[in-house]
Amino acid sequence: MDSRDNNSKRKWKNQDLIASLEFAVTGLFTAFKEERNMKKHVVSAILALIAGLIFRVSMTEWLFLLLSISLVIAFEILNSAIENVVDLASDYHFSMLAKNAKDMAAGAVLFVSGFALVVGMLIFLPKIWNLIF
């Protein structure tokens, strides 16, 4: 292995906390900029936060609301990362294993989104019901 290989590997290795944070923040911006579903999740999160302020949800409700939002966004980022790695590894050729990996990653996002929906319904439906009736 020559010195260029060593330098190339070190370039992508996190050298310190600041570099680690820069890579992580870049990942967040990349996910928002390049992933269509991430934009939808962020809009939904903002609407849920606004609803939480309007309905003055309790501290416990805020915790579940923020947990749900965080899980959905984190799982969407992981799903996108898995899709990118699978595409890279499969060189865009069809593979049943690649399809399964991508489907399972998407299924994880769907599962946690279902959790978020149930949490939102448990928090907001009684408040909307009380407002109407």
Residue pairs with C-beta under 8 A, 6 or more apart in sequence:
14 20
14 23
27 77
28 77
31 38
31 76
31 77
31 80
32 38
32 39
32 42
34 80
35 76
35 80
37 76
37 109
38 73
38 76
38 77
38 80
41 72
41 73
41 76
42 73
44 72
45 69
45 72
45 73
48 65
48 68
48 69
48 120
49 65
49 69
51 124
52 61
52 62
52 65
52 123
55 123
55 124
55 127
57 65
57 123
57 127
61 123
64 119
64 122
64 123
65 119
65 120
65 123
67 119
68 112
68 115
68 116
68 119
68 120
69 116
71 112
71 115
71 116
72 109
72 112
72 113
72 116
75 108
75 109
75 112
75 113
76 109
78 105
78 108
79 105
79 106
79 108
79 109
82 101
82 102
82 105
83 102
83 105
86 98
86 101
86 102
87 98
89 98
90 98
